[in-house]
Amino acid sequence: MARLEIPPGDTDDLYRLFGLAPHVSEAAAALSAAVYGNSKLPVRVRELMRMRIAQINDCHI
C-alpha cells in the first residue's frame, strides 16, 4: 500500500503512481532491467539484500 496520495482506481498502485510522472517510468524500467535482468547475483542473494535494505529503512516486509 502506497503512503503517497495517488489517484483512485482499480489498477495496481505502481501503475497509478507512474501515471503521475510518466517520464519517470522509462528510467524505472531501465533500472529494474539492470538490477533484475542483468545481475550476476543469484535471486536469493538479491532478495536478501532487498529485504535488508527495507529493514534498514524501517519498511515492514
Buried (B, 14 or more C-beta within 10 A) or exposed (E): EEEEEBEEEEEEEEEBBBEEEEEEBEEEEEEEEEEEEEEEEEEEEEEEEEEEEEEEEEEEE
